[in-house]
Amino acid sequence: MMESWSEPEFTVRGRGRMGVMGSVGTWLGVIFAVLGIIGEAIDATIGFEPIFWLVLAVVSLLFGLVCWLGWVFGMYLHVMETKGKKE
């Protein structure tokens, strides 16, 4: 995995696994929240109870946040390593 961080093109065009999983978690959280809101608005059960959809949304958004923070930390380490090699 470390070899993927060694090329500067990776930081520009690629997000890596953590960035992709952050996107998936964020979009799933938005979809779950919309399903929960719609289910509550029409007072119906869409597969699950509306509160369960909202709990799924919170868990999914937290997962996405953790993935994005891992990606940001990896980018930070890459920048510090690149800066250290230039000096």
LUMTI-386298 format. One record per atom (N, C-alpha, C): residue number from 0; atom name; residue in one letter; z, x, y. Coordinates in nm, 4 decimals. Layout:
N
   num   atomo   residuo         zz         xx         yy
   NUM      CA         A          Z          X          Y
...
***
This chain:
87
   num   atomo   residuo         zz         xx         yy
     0       N         M     0.0000     0.0823    -0.1199
     0      CA         M     0.0000     0.0000     0.0000
     0       C         M     0.0000     0.0865     0.1260
     1       N         M     0.0616     0.2035     0.1185
     1      CA         M     0.0713     0.2874     0.2377
     1       C         M    -0.0665     0.3351     0.2833
     2       N         E    -0.1606     0.3527     0.1921
     2      CA         E    -0.2926     0.4008     0.2331
     2       C         E    -0.3643     0.3000     0.3218
     3       N         S    -0.3317     0.1709     0.3089
     3      CA         S    -0.3984     0.0718     0.3938
     3       C         S    -0.3505     0.0818     0.5384
     4       N         W    -0.2335     0.1383     0.5607
     4      CA         W    -0.1834     0.1532     0.6980
     4       C         W    -0.2347     0.2803     0.7647
     5       N         S    -0.2988     0.3682     0.6892
     5      CA         S    -0.3360     0.4978     0.7443
     5       C         S    -0.4626     0.4944     0.8281
     6       N         E    -0.5428     0.3905     0.8165
     6      CA         E    -0.6662     0.3837     0.8941
     6       C         E    -0.6462     0.2979     1.0189
     7       N         P    -0.6939     0.3422     1.1355
     7      CA         P    -0.6767     0.2632     1.2571
     7       C         P    -0.7528     0.1318     1.2558
     8       N         E    -0.8619     0.1229     1.1769
     8      CA         E    -0.9367    -0.0026     1.1704
     8       C         E    -0.8529    -0.1147     1.1103
     9       N         F    -0.7572    -0.0784     1.0261
     9      CA         F    -0.6716    -0.1798     0.9643
     9       C         F    -0.5915    -0.2549     1.0697
    10       N         T    -0.5433    -0.1850     1.1698
    10      CA         T    -0.4640    -0.2510     1.2730
    10       C         T    -0.5503    -0.3366     1.3639
    11       N         V    -0.6759    -0.3041     1.3785
    11      CA         V    -0.7630    -0.3776     1.4693
    11       C         V    -0.8184    -0.5032     1.4038
    12       N         R    -0.8749    -0.4908     1.2841
    12      CA         R    -0.9452    -0.6062     1.2270
    12       C         R    -0.8712    -0.6749     1.1140
    13       N         G    -0.7781    -0.6087     1.0506
    13      CA         G    -0.7128    -0.6684     0.9345
    13       C         G    -0.5672    -0.7000     0.9606
    14       N         R    -0.5214    -0.8098     0.9033
    14      CA         R    -0.3818    -0.8470     0.9198
    14       C         R    -0.2983    -0.8092     0.7995
    15       N         G    -0.3613    -0.7802     0.6902
    15      CA         G    -0.2863    -0.7459     0.5704
    15       C         G    -0.2278    -0.8695     0.5035
    16       N         R    -0.1550    -0.8455     0.3970
    16      CA         R    -0.0985    -0.9567     0.3202
    16       C         R     0.0064    -1.0333     0.3991
    17       N         M     0.0886    -0.9618     0.4729
    17      CA         M     0.1961    -1.0284     0.5471
    17       C         M     0.1396    -1.1195     0.6551
    18       N         G     0.0362    -1.0766     0.7234
    18      CA         G    -0.0245    -1.1602     0.8264
    18       C         G    -0.0903    -1.2840     0.7689
    19       N         V    -0.1561    -1.2671     0.6556
    19      CA         V    -0.2203    -1.3831     0.5911
    19       C         V    -0.1148    -1.4822     0.5440
    20       N         M    -0.0089    -1.4341     0.4804
    20      CA         M     0.0964    -1.5238     0.4348
    20       C         M     0.1690    -1.5883     0.5524
    21       N         G     0.1804    -1.5171     0.6638
    21      CA         G     0.2381    -1.5779     0.7836
    21       C         G     0.1531    -1.6927     0.8345
    22       N         S     0.0224    -1.6739     0.8317
    22      CA         S    -0.0680    -1.7816     0.8735
    22       C         S    -0.0590    -1.9010     0.7795
    23       N         V    -0.0574    -1.8742     0.6502
    23      CA         V    -0.0485    -1.9827     0.5520
    23       C         V     0.0822    -2.0594     0.5698
    24       N         G     0.1931    -1.9874     0.5842
    24      CA         G     0.3222    -2.0534     0.6026
    24       C         G     0.3281    -2.1355     0.7301
    25       N         T     0.2708    -2.0831     0.8370
    25      CA         T     0.2709    -2.1552     0.9641
    25       C         T     0.1876    -2.2819     0.9553
    26       N         W     0.0671    -2.2729     0.9011
    26      CA         W    -0.0178    -2.3910     0.8917
    26       C         W     0.0376    -2.4948     0.7951
    27       N         L     0.0967    -2.4500     0.6848
    27      CA         L     0.1602    -2.5451     0.5941
    27       C         L     0.2766    -2.6160     0.6621
    28       N         G     0.3526    -2.5409     0.7415
    28      CA         G     0.4629    -2.6021     0.8148
    28       C         G     0.4146    -2.7083     0.9110
    29       N         V     0.3048    -2.6814     0.9795
    29      CA         V     0.2488    -2.7800     1.0729
    29       C         V     0.2001    -2.9035     0.9963
    30       N         I     0.1324    -2.8829     0.8843
    30      CA         I     0.0828    -2.9956     0.8050
    30       C         I     0.1990    -3.0791     0.7514
    31       N         F     0.3030    -3.0129     0.7007
    31      CA         F     0.4190    -3.0861     0.6491
    31       C         F     0.4880    -3.1644     0.7600
    32       N         A     0.4991    -3.1050     0.8784
    32      CA         A     0.5628    -3.1751     0.9896
    32       C         A     0.4826    -3.2979     1.0300
    33       N         V     0.3517    -3.2848     1.0349
    33      CA         V     0.2666    -3.3995     1.0704
    33       C         V     0.2806    -3.5103     0.9660
    34       N         L     0.2829    -3.4727     0.8383
    34      CA         L     0.3012    -3.5732     0.7333
    34       C         L     0.4364    -3.6431     0.7464
    35       N         G     0.5407    -3.5681     0.7789
    35      CA         G     0.6719    -3.6282     0.7975
    35       C         G     0.6763    -3.7213     0.9165
    36       N         I     0.6128    -3.6824     1.0260
    36      CA         I     0.6100    -3.7667     1.1454
    36       C         I     0.5292    -3.8936     1.1208
    37       N         I     0.4149    -3.8799     1.0554
    37      CA         I     0.3328    -3.9979     1.0250
    37       C         I     0.4072    -4.0909     0.9295
    38       N         G     0.4705    -4.0333     0.8271
    38      CA         G     0.5451    -4.1151     0.7324
    38       C         G     0.6589    -4.1905     0.7983
    39       N         E     0.7261    -4.1263     0.8928
    39      CA         E     0.8349    -4.1927     0.9643
    39       C         E     0.7816    -4.2986     1.0605
    40       N         A     0.6679    -4.2721     1.1217
    40      CA         A     0.6119    -4.3660     1.2197
    40       C         A     0.5634    -4.4943     1.1530
    41       N         I     0.5036    -4.4830     1.0357
    41      CA         I     0.4541    -4.6043     0.9693
    41       C         I     0.5565    -4.6602     0.8709
    42       N         D     0.6730    -4.5956     0.8634
    42      CA         D     0.7832    -4.6397     0.7770
    42       C         D     0.7363    -4.6568     0.6326
    43       N         A     0.6699    -4.5525     0.5832
    43      CA         A     0.6181    -4.5544     0.4469
    43       C         A     0.6458    -4.4208     0.3801
    44       N         T     0.6308    -4.4182     0.2507
    44      CA         T     0.6486    -4.2957     0.1741
    44       C         T     0.5109    -4.2391     0.1407
    45       N         I     0.4843    -4.1182     0.1911
    45      CA         I     0.3573    -4.0504     0.1634
    45       C         I     0.3876    -3.9399     0.0617
    46       N         G     0.3962    -3.9773    -0.0635
    46      CA         G     0.4293    -3.8796    -0.1663
    46       C         G     0.5794    -3.8552    -0.1742
    47       N         F     0.6387    -3.8110    -0.0652
    47      CA         F     0.7829    -3.7876    -0.0546
    47       C         F     0.8370    -3.8690     0.0623
    48       N         E     0.9682    -3.8738     0.0712
    48      CA         E     1.0311    -3.9369     0.1879
    48       C         E     1.0017    -3.8517     0.3114
    49       N         P     0.9950    -3.9138     0.4300
    49      CA         P     0.9630    -3.8382     0.5514
    49       C         P     1.0597    -3.7231     0.5802
    50       N         I     1.1884    -3.7410     0.5515
    50      CA         I     1.2843    -3.6332     0.5788
    50       C         I     1.2567    -3.5121     0.4904
    51       N         F     1.2082    -3.5355     0.3681
    51      CA         F     1.1752    -3.4252     0.2787
    51       C         F     1.0553    -3.3464     0.3322
    52       N         W     0.9565    -3.4166     0.3893
    52      CA         W     0.8422    -3.3481     0.4503
    52       C         W     0.8888    -3.2602     0.5661
    53       N         L     0.9833    -3.3105     0.6443
    53      CA         L     1.0320    -3.2315     0.7576
    53       C         L     1.1140    -3.1107     0.7122
    54       N         V     1.1897    -3.1264     0.6038
    54      CA         V     1.2624    -3.0122     0.5482
    54       C         V     1.1635    -2.9085     0.4942
    55       N         L     1.0587    -2.9554     0.4266
    55      CA         L     0.9541    -2.8631     0.3804
    55       C         L     0.8888    -2.7900     0.4980
    56       N         A     0.8684    -2.8618     0.6084
    56      CA         A     0.8085    -2.7999     0.7267
    56       C         A     0.8981    -2.6890     0.7806
    57       N         V     1.0276    -2.7144     0.7892
    57      CA         V     1.1196    -2.6126     0.8402
    57       C         V     1.1221    -2.4908     0.7488
    58       N         V     1.1294    -2.5137     0.6184
    58      CA         V     1.1316    -2.4015     0.5232
    58       C         V     1.0011    -2.3228     0.5303
    59       N         S     0.8899    -2.3910     0.5391
    59      CA         S     0.7605    -2.3239     0.5452
    59       C         S     0.7455    -2.2441     0.6751
    60       N         L     0.7905    -2.3013     0.7850
    60      CA         L     0.7833    -2.2291     0.9124
    60       C         L     0.8755    -2.1073     0.9133
    61       N         L     0.9915    -2.1182     0.8518
    61      CA         L     1.0794    -2.0014     0.8409
    61       C         L     1.0171    -1.8920     0.7549
    62       N         F     0.9519    -1.9323     0.6457
    62      CA         F     0.8813    -1.8350     0.5618
    62       C         F     0.7705    -1.7661     0.6417
    63       N         G     0.6942    -1.8453     0.7184
    63      CA         G     0.5889    -1.7874     0.8020
    63       C         G     0.6445    -1.6914     0.9053
    64       N         L     0.7594    -1.7269     0.9637
    64      CA         L     0.8223    -1.6401     1.0632
    64       C         L     0.8648    -1.5074     1.0019
    65       N         V     0.9225    -1.5134     0.8826
    65      CA         V     0.9637    -1.3901     0.8148
    65       C         V     0.8419    -1.3027     0.7837
    66       N         C     0.7331    -1.3641     0.7405
    66      CA         C     0.6105    -1.2875     0.7126
    66       C         C     0.5552    -1.2252     0.8399
    67       N         W     0.5528    -1.3015     0.9485
    67      CA         W     0.5026    -1.2462     1.0745
    67       C         W     0.5903    -1.1322     1.1235
    68       N         L     0.7221    -1.1443     1.1075
    68      CA         L     0.8107    -1.0352     1.1486
    68       C         L     0.7882    -0.9108     1.0636
    69       N         G     0.7630    -0.9288     0.9345
    69      CA         G     0.7299    -0.8143     0.8489
    69       C         G     0.6012    -0.7475     0.8924
    70       N         W     0.5025    -0.8284     0.9294
    70      CA         W     0.3751    -0.7740     0.9768
    70       C         W     0.3944    -0.6971     1.1082
    71       N         V     0.4721    -0.7544     1.1995
    71      CA         V     0.4973    -0.6889     1.3289
    71       C         V     0.5713    -0.5577     1.3076
    72       N         F     0.6696    -0.5568     1.2183
    72      CA         F     0.7425    -0.4346     1.1905
    72       C         F     0.6507    -0.3289     1.1299
    73       N         G     0.5609    -0.3696     1.0411
    73      CA         G     0.4641    -0.2757     0.9842
    73       C         G     0.3714    -0.2181     1.0897
    74       N         M     0.3256    -0.3022     1.1822
    74      CA         M     0.2407    -0.2541     1.2917
    74       C         M     0.3175    -0.1571     1.3811
    75       N         Y     0.4433    -0.1885     1.4070
    75      CA         Y     0.5264    -0.0997     1.4889
    75       C         Y     0.5404     0.0370     1.4223
    76       N         L     0.5685     0.0377     1.2923
    76      CA         L     0.5801     0.1656     1.2215
    76       C         L     0.4481     0.2413     1.2227
    77       N         H     0.3373     0.1701     1.2107
    77      CA         H     0.2060     0.2350     1.2138
    77       C         H     0.1811     0.2984     1.3508
    78       N         V     0.2142     0.2277     1.4563
    78      CA         V     0.1931     0.2809     1.5913
    78       C         V     0.2827     0.4034     1.6138
    79       N         M     0.4072     0.3957     1.5693
    79      CA         M     0.4980     0.5108     1.5869
    79       C         M     0.4487     0.6316     1.5062
    80       N         E     0.3974     0.6079     1.3868
    80      CA         E     0.3455     0.7177     1.3055
    80       C         E     0.2208     0.7782     1.3710
    81       N         T     0.1320     0.6930     1.4226
    81      CA         T     0.0116     0.7421     1.4886
    81       C         T     0.0470     0.8181     1.6160
    82       N         K     0.1412     0.7667     1.6915
    82      CA         K     0.1844     0.8335     1.8140
    82       C         K     0.2486     0.9673     1.7832
    83       N         G     0.3259     0.9736     1.6737
    83      CA         G     0.3900     1.0989     1.6347
    83       C         G     0.2884     1.2036     1.5923
    84       N         K     0.1771     1.1648     1.5309
    84      CA         K     0.0754     1.2598     1.4894
    84       C         K    -0.0040     1.3131     1.6078
    85       N         K    -0.0176     1.2325     1.7142
    85      CA         K    -0.0943     1.2762     1.8315
    85       C         K    -0.0155     1.3755     1.9158
    86       N         E     0.1155     1.3668     1.9130
    86      CA         E     0.1991     1.4561     1.9949
    86       C         E     0.2212     1.5865     1.9326
***
